[in-house]
Amino acid sequence: MPERAGDTTAEHPWPVRLLSMKIAEYVDRMSVLWVEGQVVQLNRRPGARTAYLTLRDPDVDMSLSVAIQVNALDAMAAPVAEGARVVVQAKPSFWTQRGTLMLDGRQIRPVGVGELLARIEYLKRNLASEGLFDADRKRPLPFLPRRIGLICGRASAAENDVVENSRRRWPTARFEIRQVAVQGASAVTEVSQALRELDAAPEVDVIVIARGGGSVEDLLPFSNEAMIRAVAAARTPVVSAIGHDVDSPLLDLVADHRASTPTDAAKAIVPDAEREHQLVQAARTRGRRALEARLHHERRRLVELRSRPVLADPGAFVRVQREVVAALRARARRRAEAQLHRHQDGVAHLGAQLRTLSPQSTLDRGYAIVQRVGGEIVMDPEELDVDELLRVTVARGDFGVRTAG
């Protein structure tokens, strides 16, 4: 038989009884300790010297059985009730016959309200340092949700307050209700599960977690870290409506909207139909007045335009423009005639200069032009031959001559 657990093999295993004894030996070496939890079940039979209770971790779904002497329970100032937070001095023990771990209780004490509040304050600081309470994480509530998720106690006044007041404000409001435990050992688990279900529903646009007032111990589940983180992880906006205005569980800080009471939550999740109707009527009245004022203004402008001379006598504008066009045409004609006369005078002047400078004018003064037969003008008599035929042009004609020898 292997001596240690690490020496066991498939061919040489430990029997169950040996493993159970080994675990019992290991647990027996543990010291007496103090453990905190929430009492979820108490079994105390009349005449029995030993009572049994189940101690649950309030943050996770985990519990242990505790056997404790009745005398230890009777020594408490107040009887232990289910849901109470206690600390127990116990020695862990392992029952080999059943294979279960139990606690052998020696003393039991209640957790005081002051201590609970101090722990809540410590948790509040830690969660705030993570940013779970920051304002920029909070989402706006929808104006008119398609369906309202409501988490509340079974047959509770909080459910009636939220539903009735919501439907007074908006008669067609629809609800998806989850009735769960809102105090005690299972409150955190049931509320968190209901929150996940409603958060996954596609038509649920807002979720309200509501319950009436109560003592600090009654409202402890709504300051539980597991529930706070579940609300922070939800995609749907969450409204906290826990207790009265003076109550302040941590759920109020992580929720997207904090309502002082369940009735106040109804005012936050749906609009007031009567008020909205009044707002619509007021908007319609303002719109009608604005439209009437605009029509009156445009009608007045139209009358003013029609009363202008150009519209009262449409031909007047044409007549004025016709006169303008006639004046422009007369001015253009005068300028054209003036330029024509000026250019005519210039042509006459040039003609006179041309006539003065022309050869004909020279001839008219008695001069003659002598040309050879080929047309060359005779400039020097030495160039002529004897008996050469020449052409002489005078003012009124020409004639031929021959040179003398």
C-alpha positions in Angstrom: 0.0 0.0 0.0 1.6 3.4 -1.0 2.5 5.6 1.9 1.9 9.0 0.2 -0.7 10.2 -2.2 2.0 11.0 -4.8 3.1 7.3 -4.8 -0.3 6.0 -5.8 -0.8 4.6 -9.3 -3.5 2.9 -11.3 -2.1 -0.4 -10.3 -1.6 0.6 -6.6 -4.5 3.0 -5.7 -5.7 4.0 -2.2 -9.0 2.6 -1.1 -11.7 5.2 -0.3 -11.5 4.5 3.4 -7.8 5.2 3.4 -8.2 8.5 1.5 -11.0 9.4 3.9 -8.8 8.7 6.9 -5.9 10.7 5.4 -8.2 13.7 4.8 -9.5 13.4 8.4 -5.9 13.3 9.7 -5.1 16.5 7.7 -8.2 18.4 8.8 -7.6 17.3 12.5 -4.2 19.1 12.4 -6.0 22.5 11.7 -6.3 24.9 14.5 -9.5 26.3 16.1 -10.5 29.3 14.1 -13.1 32.0 13.8 -15.3 32.0 10.7 -18.0 34.5 9.6 -21.1 33.7 7.6 -24.9 34.0 7.3 -27.2 31.5 9.0 -29.4 30.0 6.3 -30.7 27.0 8.2 -31.0 26.2 11.9 -32.1 22.8 13.2 -32.6 22.7 17.0 -34.6 19.7 18.3 -36.3 19.9 21.7 -34.2 18.2 24.4 -31.2 17.7 22.1 -27.8 19.0 23.4 -26.5 19.7 20.0 -27.9 22.0 17.3 -27.1 22.1 13.7 -26.9 25.1 11.4 -25.8 25.9 7.9 -23.4 28.8 7.6 -23.3 30.4 4.1 -20.9 32.9 2.6 -23.0 35.9 1.7 -21.0 36.8 -1.3 -20.9 33.4 -3.1 -23.1 30.4 -3.1 -21.0 28.3 -0.7 -21.9 26.9 2.7 -20.7 24.6 5.5 -22.6 22.7 8.2 -21.9 23.6 11.8 -22.6 21.4 14.9 -22.7 23.5 18.1 -23.8 23.0 21.6 -27.2 24.3 22.6 -25.6 26.0 25.6 -23.5 28.2 23.2 -26.7 29.3 21.4 -28.5 30.0 24.7 -25.5 32.2 25.8 -26.3 34.7 23.0 -28.0 37.9 24.0 -30.7 37.3 21.3 -31.8 34.1 19.7 -30.1 33.2 16.4 -32.5 33.6 13.4 -32.1 32.5 9.9 -30.5 35.3 7.8 -28.4 36.6 10.7 -24.8 37.4 10.2 -22.6 35.6 12.9 -19.0 34.7 13.7 -18.4 31.2 15.0 -15.4 29.8 16.8 -15.0 26.2 15.5 -12.7 23.3 14.8 -12.9 21.8 11.3 -13.6 18.1 11.3 -14.0 15.6 8.5 -16.6 12.8 8.8 -15.1 9.8 7.2 -18.4 7.9 7.0 -20.1 10.5 5.0 -17.0 12.1 3.4 -18.2 15.6 4.4 -16.4 18.6 6.1 -18.1 20.1 9.1 -17.3 22.6 11.8 -17.4 21.7 15.5 -18.7 25.0 16.9 -17.4 26.2 20.3 -18.7 29.8 20.5 -21.1 32.0 18.4 -21.5 35.7 18.3 -23.7 38.1 16.2 -22.1 40.6 13.9 -23.0 44.0 15.2 -24.7 46.7 13.1 -21.7 49.0 13.6 -19.3 46.4 12.3 -21.6 45.7 9.3 -21.7 49.4 8.5 -18.0 49.7 8.7 -17.6 46.8 6.3 -20.0 48.4 3.9 -18.1 51.6 4.1 -14.8 49.8 3.4 -16.4 48.0 0.4 -17.8 51.4 -0.8 -14.3 52.9 -0.9 -12.9 50.0 -2.8 -15.6 49.9 -5.4 -15.4 53.7 -5.8 -11.7 53.4 -6.4 -12.5 51.1 -9.3 -14.8 53.7 -10.8 -18.0 51.7 -10.4 -19.8 54.7 -9.0 -18.5 57.3 -11.5 -21.1 59.5 -13.1 -19.8 59.0 -16.6 -20.7 55.2 -16.4 -24.4 56.0 -15.8 -26.6 55.6 -18.8 -29.7 57.8 -19.4 -33.1 56.2 -18.9 -35.3 55.8 -22.0 -38.1 58.3 -22.5 -40.7 55.6 -23.0 -39.5 52.0 -22.5 -41.1 49.2 -24.6 -41.1 46.9 -21.5 -40.1 47.6 -17.9 -38.2 44.9 -16.0 -39.2 44.8 -12.3 -37.4 42.8 -9.6 -39.2 42.8 -6.3 -40.4 40.7 -3.4 -43.2 38.2 -3.7 -46.6 39.9 -3.3 -44.8 43.0 -2.1 -46.1 46.6 -1.6 -43.1 47.8 -3.7 -44.4 45.9 -6.7 -47.8 47.4 -6.4 -46.3 50.9 -5.9 -44.2 50.7 -9.0 -46.8 49.1 -11.3 -49.8 51.1 -10.2 -48.1 54.5 -10.2 -46.4 53.8 -13.6 -49.8 52.9 -15.1 -51.4 56.0 -13.6 -48.8 58.0 -15.4 -48.8 56.0 -18.6 -51.7 53.5 -18.9 -50.1 51.3 -21.5 -46.9 50.6 -19.6 -45.9 47.0 -19.9 -43.9 45.0 -17.2 -41.7 42.0 -17.1 -41.8 41.1 -13.4 -39.5 38.8 -11.5 -40.6 38.0 -7.9 -37.6 37.0 -5.8 -36.4 37.0 -2.2 -35.3 40.5 -1.3 -33.9 39.6 2.1 -32.3 36.6 3.7 -29.7 34.1 2.5 -30.9 33.7 -1.1 -31.6 37.3 -1.9 -28.3 38.1 -3.6 -28.4 34.9 -5.8 -32.1 35.4 -6.8 -31.9 39.1 -7.5 -28.7 38.7 -9.5 -30.2 35.8 -11.5 -33.3 37.8 -12.2 -31.2 40.8 -13.3 -29.3 38.6 -15.8 -32.6 37.3 -17.2 -34.1 40.7 -17.7 -30.8 42.2 -19.1 -30.9 39.5 -21.8 -34.5 40.2 -22.8 -34.5 42.2 -26.0 -37.6 44.3 -25.3 -36.7 45.3 -21.7 -35.4 48.8 -21.9 -35.0 49.6 -18.2 -34.8 47.4 -15.0 -36.1 48.5 -11.6 -34.9 46.8 -8.4 -37.4 47.6 -5.7 -38.2 46.7 -2.1 -39.7 48.5 0.9 -37.8 49.8 3.8 -36.2 47.7 6.5 -33.4 47.4 9.0 -29.8 47.6 8.1 -29.6 43.8 8.3 -32.6 43.5 6.0 -31.0 45.7 3.4 -27.6 44.0 3.5 -28.1 42.1 0.2 -28.3 45.4 -1.7 -24.8 46.3 -0.5 -23.4 42.9 -1.4 -20.3 43.1 -3.7 -21.6 40.3 -6.0 -24.9 42.1 -6.6 -23.1 45.5 -7.1 -20.8 44.0 -9.7 -23.8 42.3 -11.4 -25.6 45.7 -11.7 -22.4 47.3 -13.0 -22.0 44.7 -15.7 -25.7 45.0 -16.9 -26.2 46.5 -20.4 -29.7 47.7 -19.6 -30.1 50.9 -17.4 -30.9 50.0 -13.8 -33.1 52.0 -11.4 -32.5 51.4 -7.6 -35.7 51.8 -5.5 -34.6 50.3 -2.2 -36.3 51.3 1.1 -37.0 54.9 2.0 -35.2 58.2 1.3 -33.0 57.7 4.4 -31.8 54.3 3.3 -28.6 54.3 1.2 -27.4 50.8 0.1 -24.5 50.6 -2.3 -27.0 49.6 -5.0 -28.0 53.3 -5.1 -24.5 54.3 -6.0 -23.9 51.9 -8.8 -27.4 52.1 -10.4 -27.9 54.4 -13.4 -30.7 56.2 -11.4 -31.5 56.3 -7.7 -35.1 56.5 -6.7 -35.9 57.5 -3.1 -38.9 55.2 -3.0 -40.6 52.7 -5.3 -43.2 55.4 -6.1 -40.4 57.7 -7.1 -39.1 55.0 -9.4 -42.4 55.0 -11.3 -42.0 58.7 -12.0 -38.5 58.1 -13.4 -39.2 55.2 -15.7 -42.3 56.5 -17.6 -43.5 60.0 -18.6 -46.7 61.5 -17.3 -49.2 61.1 -20.1 -51.3 64.1 -19.0 -48.3 66.3 -18.8 -47.0 65.1 -22.2 -50.5 65.8 -23.6 -50.3 69.3 -22.2 -46.9 69.8 -23.7 -48.1 68.7 -27.1 -51.1 71.0 -26.9 -48.9 73.9 -25.9 -46.5 73.1 -28.7 -49.4 72.9 -31.2 -50.7 76.3 -29.9 -47.3 77.9 -30.3 -46.9 76.4 -33.8 -50.4 77.6 -34.8 -49.6 81.1 -33.5 -46.3 81.2 -35.2 -47.9 80.0 -38.5 -50.7 82.6 -38.2 -48.1 85.3 -37.5 -46.1 84.3 -40.5 -49.1 84.2 -42.8 -50.2 87.7 -41.5 -46.7 89.0 -42.2 -46.5 87.5 -45.7 -50.0 88.8 -46.5 -49.0 92.3 -45.4 -45.9 92.2 -47.5 -48.0 91.0 -50.5 -50.4 93.9 -50.0 -47.4 96.3 -49.8 -45.9 94.9 -53.0 -49.2 95.1 -54.8 -49.7 98.7 -53.8 -46.3 99.8 -55.3 -46.6 101.9 -58.5 -44.9 99.2 -60.6 -47.7 96.7 -59.8 -50.5 99.3 -59.6 -49.7 100.4 -63.2 -47.5 97.7 -64.9 -47.3 99.8 -68.1 -45.6 102.7 -66.3 -42.3 100.7 -66.0 -42.4 99.8 -69.7 -43.0 103.4 -70.6 -40.1 104.6 -68.5 -37.9 102.0 -70.0 -39.1 102.9 -73.5 -38.1 106.5 -72.9 -34.7 105.4 -71.6 -34.2 103.3 -74.7 -35.3 106.1 -77.1 -32.9 108.6 -75.3 -30.1 106.1 -75.7 -30.9 105.5 -79.3 -31.0 109.3 -80.1 -27.7 109.8 -78.2 -26.1 107.0 -80.2 -27.4 108.4 -83.5 -26.0 111.9 -82.6 -22.6 110.4 -81.7 -22.5 108.4 -84.9 -23.4 111.4 -87.1 -20.8 113.5 -85.3 -18.2 110.9 -85.9 -19.3 110.6 -89.6 -19.1 114.3 -90.1 -15.7 114.5 -88.5 -14.3 111.7 -90.7 -15.9 113.3 -93.8 -14.0 116.5 -93.0 -10.8 114.5 -92.5 -11.3 112.8 -95.9 -11.9 116.2 -97.6 -8.7 117.6 -96.0 -6.7 114.6 -97.1 -8.1 114.9 -100.7 -7.1 118.5 -100.8 -3.6 117.6 -99.6 -3.5 114.8 -102.2 -4.5 117.1 -105.0 -1.9 119.7 -103.9 0.9 117.1 -103.9 -0.2 115.2 -107.0 1.7 115.5 -110.4 -1.5 116.8 -112.0 -1.4 119.9 -109.8 2.2 120.5 -111.0 1.1 120.1 -114.6 -1.8 122.5 -114.0 0.8 125.1 -113.1 2.4 124.8 -116.6 4.9 122.1 -116.0 5.4 119.1 -118.4 6.7 115.6 -118.0 9.0 114.2 -120.7 9.3 110.5 -121.0 11.0 108.2 -123.3 9.2 105.6 -125.4 9.9 103.0 -122.6 8.3 105.3 -120.0 11.5 106.5 -118.3 11.3 110.1 -117.2 14.0 112.3 -118.8 16.0 113.9 -116.1 19.1 115.0 -118.1 19.1 116.1 -121.8 22.6 114.7 -122.2 21.1 111.3 -121.9 19.0 111.8 -125.1 19.9 110.7 -128.6 19.6 112.8 -131.8 16.2 112.5 -133.4 14.9 110.4 -130.4 11.1 110.2 -130.1 9.9 111.5 -126.7 6.4 111.8 -125.0 5.5 115.1 -123.4 2.6 115.2 -120.9 1.0 118.5 -120.1 -2.0 119.5 -118.0 -4.6 118.7 -120.6 -3.0 115.9 -122.6 0.3 114.7 -124.1 2.1 114.8 -127.5 5.2 113.5 -129.1 8.4 115.3 -130.1 11.8 114.5 -131.5 15.1 115.8 -130.4 17.0 118.0 -132.8 20.5 117.3 -133.9 
